[in-house]
Amino acid sequence: MKKTILISFSIFFISFSSIANELSAIDAAKEMSNNLIIIDVRNKEEWKETGIIPNSLLIQMLSAGRTIRKEYISELLIALGEDKDIKAAIICHSGGRSSATVELLKNEGFNNIFNISEGMVGNGSTTGWINRNLPLIACNKECK
């Protein structure tokens, strides 16, 4: 009986933790006025194709060879600074890279990092930033 309760509690806690670190595209757009930092971890071609979120930080996760860039973690840590309570949201194409980045930053001690799980284009069950007609600008100098 104790084992069943412990397993149930563990499953609930893990589920709650995942949900607690999710932020919808709509909520992220609203929170931008409250100094939410949005970090876009897609690649330059994706930024050029769709545009970028105004005032977002662009930190490319993957190299051309589709492996994590060696500078990636250090660039994230520099962008976020020393404050482990800074509020930031990570976005990618459809939620995979952003989810991995949230876990990475949680392991680095950051407490208020959120995954915009629907991503820029949606993930099959949600619409995504672009289809919700949320703010975008052309990617100019950042994409050269």
LOFI-929331 format. One record per residue: x, y, z of N, C-alpha, C in turn; residue in three letters. Coordinates in steps of 0.05 Angstrom, whole numbers, plus 5000, padded with zeros to 4 digits. Layout:
BEGIN
XYZXYZXYZALA/...
***
This chain:
BEGIN
501649765000500050005000501750255000MET/503850265017505650495019507050544992LYS/507850324979509250334954507350454932LYS/504850374932502950484913502450784917THR/502250864942501851144948504351304940ILE/506651204945509151344938509351364908LEU/508751154893508851164864506851364853ILE/504351364864502351544855503151834860SER/504251884884505152154891507352244872PHE/509252064866511452124848510452194821SER/508552044810507452094784506052364784ILE/504452424805503052684807505152904808PHE/507252884824509253094827510653144800PHE/511352924786512752954760510853094741ILE/508353014740506353134722505953424728SER/505753494754505353764762507753934755PHE/510153824759512553974753512654044723SER/511953854706511953904677509954124670SER/507554104681505454294676506254574686ILE/507454584709508254834721510254984705ALA/511754844688513854974672512955034643ASN/510355014638509255064611507955344611GLU/508155474588506955734585505855744557LEU/503355814554502155824527503356064512SER/503156054486504156274469502656534477ALA/500056514481498456754487499356864514ILE/499756694534500656794560503556914559ASP/505256784543507956894539507857174527ALA/506257204506505957464493505057674513ALA/503057604530502057794550504257864570LYS/505857664578507857704599510257864589GLU/510557894563512758054552512658334563MET/510258444568510058714580510858714609SER/511158484621512058464649514958364651ASN/516458434630519358374629520058074626ASN/518157914616518857634610520957634587LEU/523057484591525057454570524257214554ILE/524157244527523657014510526256944495ILE/527056694496529356604482528456414460ILE/529156474436528556314412530956144406ASP/530755874407533055704404533055564376VAL/531455664357531455554330533955634316ARG/534255554290536555634275535955874257ASN/538055984245537756224229535856194205LYS/535855964193534055914171531155924180GLU/530555814204527855824215527156114222GLU/529056264233528456544239527856704214TRP/529356654193528956794167526256724155LYS/525556464157523056364145520556484158GLU/520456484185518056564199518056844210THR/520456954214520757204229521257124258GLY/521657324275522357284303520557454321ILE/520457374346518857524365520357774373ILE/518958004372520358254379521658234407PRO/524058344408525658354433526458084444ASN/526057864429526957604439529957584435SER/531157404451533957344448534157104430LEU/535957114411536356894392538856744398LEU/538556504408540856334415540456064402ILE/541856024380541555774364542555534380GLN/540855334383541555094398543254904382MET/542554844357543854634341545754754320LEU/547854604315549654674294548454574267SER/549854634246548954544219548854234218ALA/550454104234550453814236548353694254GLY/546553864264544353784282545253674309ARG/547553774318548453714345548453974361THR/548353944388548354184405550954334402ILE/550754594396553054764393554554774420ARG/557254764419558854764444558555024459LYS/557855244446557455504459554655534471GLU/552855354465550055394471549555454501TYR/550455274518549955304547551155564557ILE/553655624550554855874560553356114550SER/552456114525550956344514548256384530GLU/546956154536544456174552545056294580LEU/547156194593547856294620548656584620LEU/550056674599550756954597548257124593ILE/546457034576543957184570542257204595ALA/542057004611540357004634541657134658LEU/544257134660545657264682545657104707GLY/546257234729546757104755544157044770GLU/541957194764539557174780538056914773ASP/538056724791536856454786533756474787LYS/532656704795529756744795528756904771ASP/530456964753529657114729527456954714ILE/525557104704523256974690523756974660LYS/523956734648524456714619522856484608ALA/522256504582520856294568522456214543ALA/522555964537524055854515522155764493ILE/522755834468521055754446522755634424ILE/521655444409522955334386520855294364CYS/521355114346519455054325516854944335HIS/516954724351514454594361514654484389SER/516654554404516754484432518954294441GLY/520254164423522253964431524854084442GLY/526054254426528554384435528154564459ARG/525854694460525254874482524954714508SER/523654484506523254314530525954224541SER/527654134523530354044532531954274544ALA/531554514533533054744544531954824572THR/529354804576528254854603529454664623VAL/529554404616530754214635533654274640GLU/535154344620537954414623538254654642LEU/536554854639536755094656535855034684LEU/533854864687532954784714535354644729LYS/536754484714539154344725541354534733ASN/541354774720543254984727542355154750GLU/539955094761538955234784536955454779GLY/536155494754534155704748531455604756PHE/529855784768527255714780524855794764ASN/525055994747522756104733523056094702ASN/523855864693524255824664521855654654ILE/520655754632518255624622518655544593PHE/517255324586517255224559514655324545ASN/514955464522512655524505512355274487ILE/510955084498510854814486509654794459SER/507854984452506654974426508555084404GLU/510655214413512655314394511655524375GLY/513255574355512555774335510355684316MET/510355424309508455334289506355134299VAL/506455074325504554884336505854604337GLY/504654434353505754174357503753944352ASN/501753994336499753794330497253814347GLY/497653894372495253924390494754214397SER/496654384390496254674396496954834371THR/496255084371496355254347499155364341THR/500555464361503155594357502955894355GLY/505256014360505556314361504556434334TRP/505556324312504956454286501956434280ILE/500756204282497856174276496056314295ASN/497056394318495456564336495756854330ARG/497256914309497757194300498957374322ASN/500857254337502257404358504557564344LEU/505557764358507557944345510057804334PRO/510657884309513057794296514358024280LEU/516958014277518358204260520258044242ILE/521058164220522958034202525658004216ALA/526957794210529657744221531657864201CYS/532858084209534658224191537558174198ASN/538758344213541658324218542358064233LYS/540557964250541057714265541357474247GLU/540257484223540157254206542257264183CYS/544057454184546057474163548457304170LYS/
***
